[in-house]
């Protein structure tokens, strides 16, 4: 089993790009497969999660060449050109793949089954199954978890108010709406990443957006595109953390997506006193992009506004470490979504921080983290890639070595993390890979 062994000390320096955005990579594959004509993608993330989405569409008859150094060529089959897969579609560790594919498959004329690894099969799928069933989908799932058996039924449009802000559920409903009779609308209680809406419009499909509401009608067509995937801010987050807490650090991350629905990590760290500058602002593939320079600065504990939580939901493992390194206490509320990620991220982060000498008051929807010097120790990441990477960066200011267990799933989102981290100054070694 892969584990990280990280020596204390070091500082982060250099200039490099981070891998392509995982959320955008998934969506580019899905829409490219459902489009008419050829889609060419550059900068694709070649992590295990994205490879699972590619494999699923190949199994449904889509011609896909690559990936090769981030390039992928898709011969789209159109909205109604998918074929029944001969076997269950394996989503691996990817909740994004499973939830978005459920939306696509709900409107097909053939049955299908979505499976995943042990971690994914523990994650609740009820929030995506409920609206799809309301649209007429017939989906069976034991206790609301994978495997998902989708039988393929005619769908009808709905007006759906998300009970909890979730870009994955919103996207699944909109994708199902491509096949539903009439209009499908989704209203969200707080802003979430809007990559699906942007990309649907980029592929030539009309989406009406008004405030928190997005609507589309069936009967349109997706047209193949050439697009560039920007760097993933969720991957950049670990380097933003590391350079912020390690004295002497000065790091620039190139070509990072700064979609306003994803920049909560930057705003929260800045509130804590981080020294972050955005330069070379530009647009790539319909998404705002910048180079991000981050330098060491002392951090101060803050009360994180609940409105920022959905804008940084995947980055909270890094923010928990930042809070532990900050002076005073940091309060997180409104983050119950963290309980149903690849792990219960509130519980796992709290346990790991306590093992390193940090006082953490765990709450149902967040935590209060009291900053103090970090000890070393052994951390169980519970197979959660973002927790493994966050604790690796903690070693920059730890008093002794940190051993992080169960790190193999880092390959799902950031395959070259150990290499980039080591090259930029983190004293990290991979054991048992």
Residue, then its C-alpha position, 0 to 999 in steps of 0.5 A: x500500500x502506498x504511503x508518504x514519508x515526509x521529513x520536516x522543514x523545507x520551503x516551496x520555490x519555483x514556477x510550474x503549471x498544475x494538472x488540468x482541472x478534474x471537474x472540467x476534464x470530466x465534463x469535456x469528455x461527457x459533452x464531447x462524447x454526446x456531441x456531433x462531430x469531433x472534440x479535441x481536448x488539450x490539458x486534460x487531467x490524466x488521473x484515474x478518475x478521469x480515465x474511468x470516465x473515458x473508459x465508460x464512454x468507450x464501453x458505450x461505443x464512443x471512439x476516443x484517441x488518447x490521452x497523450x500528454x493531455x490531448x484527447x480526441x473524441x469522435x462524438x456519437x450525438x445525444x442518441x448514439x450511445x450503445x448499451x455497455x456489455x458490462x457494468x461501468x466502473x467509476x473507480x473512486x470518482x463520485x463526479x463520474x458516477x453522479x454525472x453518468x447517472x444523469x446521462x444514463x437515466x435518459x438512455x433507451x438501454x439499461x446500465x449499471x454503475x459500480x465503483x471501488x469500496x470507498x465510492x460504494x460507501x458514498x450516499x447517492x440519494x441526493x442525485x437519485x431523488x431528482x432523477x427519479x422525479x424526472x421518471x428515471x427508474x434507478x435501483x440502489x441498495x440503501x441509496x448507494x452504488x451499484x446503481x442499476x439504471x433501467x432507461x425510461x422516458x424522462x420529463x422536465x422538472x423544476x428542482x430546488x437543490x436542498x443542499x448546494x451541490x454542483x454534481x447534483x445540479x449537473x446530473x439533473x441538467x444532463x438528464x434534462x437533455x433527454x427530458x420532455x419539456x424544460x428542466x430547471x435547477x435552483x441552488x441555495x448557494x453558488x456552486x461551480x458552474x462548469x457544466x452551464x458554461x461548457x454546455x453553452x460552449x458546445x452550442x446548447x442553450x442554457x438560460x441562467x438567472x441568478x441561482x436558477x439554470x434551465x434548458x430544454x431538450x431537442x437541442x444539439x451539442x457540437x464538437x469543439x476544441x478546448x483547453x482545460x485550465x489548471x485545477x485550483x483544487x490541486x493548486x490549493x495544496x501548494x497555496x497552503x504549503x507556500x503560505x505556511x513555510x517561511x521563505x517560500x515563493x512559488x508561482x503556479x501557472x495557468x490556474x482556473x479562477x472561476x469565481x465559483x471555485x476561488x473560495x480557497x483564495x479568499x479564505x487564505x487571504x482573509x487569514x493573511x496569506x500573500x497571494x497575487x493573481x497575474x496574467x489574467x486571461x480566458x482559456x476554454x471559456x474559463x478565467x485563468x491566472x498565474x498565482x504567486x504565493x509567498x510566506x506570510x503569518x496566518x491568523x485564525x478567522x471565522x469562515x463565512x458560510x457563504x464561502x464554504x461551497x466555493x471551497x468545498x474540495x479545498x477544506x483539507x488544505x484549509x484545516x492545515x492552514x487553520x492549525x498553523x494560524x495564530x488563534x482559532x478558526x471556526x468552520x460552519x455550514x460544511x456538513x457536505x464534508x461528511x460525505x466526500x471520499x471520507x468523512x473529511x471533518x472526522x478524518x482531518x480532526x483525528x489527524x490534527x489531534x495526532x499532531x498535537x492540535x486541539x480540534x472541537x468537532x461539530x456536525x457541520x464543521x469544527x473549531x481549530x486552535x492553532x499551535x505548533x504541529x508535531x509529527x506522527x502517523x496519519x491515516x488518510x483513509x484513502x482520501x487523496x486530498x487528506x493525504x496531500x494536505x498532511x504532506x504539506x503540514x510537514x513543512x512546519x512540523x517538528x518531526x517526521x510525518x508518515x501518511x498511510x493509504x495514499x494510492x488514491x492521490x493518483x485519482x486527481x494529481x498523479x504527479x503530486x509527489x514529483x512536483x512537491x519534491x521538486x518545489x522543496x517538500x522533503x517527501x518520499x513515496x514508500x510501497x508504490 
